[in-house]
């Protein structure tokens, strides 16, 4: 194996560990019915329902191997998620990738002309997060997470 091939393998390995799937979010109009399907129908373990008043949503996470499914139900008719649900109906809302350095990823995206929804990360439950506009991702709303616990390691 050439030195160039070895470097490529190492670079790919670093990239794979730097960005990982955290969760897929599904917007729903009936959180209880959605939870019944995923828990009873498929046997996935679910955490408690959380209310996020600042974002006008209730959420529940379901365990899926090394990732999660997040169920998102709007709690206000004028929230962004409610507008999304009204326009598109229930279904896939966003993809969330976990990154090791959110500030660096956002800077790189901005520097390369990609449109961000959040110029500055938000913080909740030991994570920083920000969204990238679907115009920049080929039509998919993208959330980037950075776990703050990993910063102290």
Steps between C-alpha positions, in 0.01 A plus 500: 500500500635840406549782750230700320250214537583468872448874550166481319384217728606696810326815373179308430514341846536842661207635299283205597567551871457878471144485367244242606126457467331613821133484408228524239212729598143429402235770538166360621158639576423234766795418723318226694401314182851533359654370824259203497612402152874523568482339848229240455526439128878489472606452861726804524576639846387859550607764747260733675314765303668838546335839454720768346302823541774714341463298179124440538530122467466179698759237414572135575813306407496131407811283520625368166842338534760776517250763389146612584169587346361828631125552488411870487152641561435874479327658800425836340335564165743780412827311558730399216426132559124566493534685171708212362234249610219711349681529165647151465310280742657247738829344398874541498593844634879502530820302517735563794873438481726508804827686451800540726544877446178681414657846487758382245235325288276809498794724410600268215142492370467881523840554338395278210178694443251254649186642661455444871173536687682562829803728476580418862446159657225446755557291811280239670546183704879489477509571127560789267304491178430700186306448179616525139244621246361241256600731210860410578456126557304383198162542668563343842477699822826416679563534872854484632559392863806527718488311828647721771589200716764406241667840549609407852653165396 
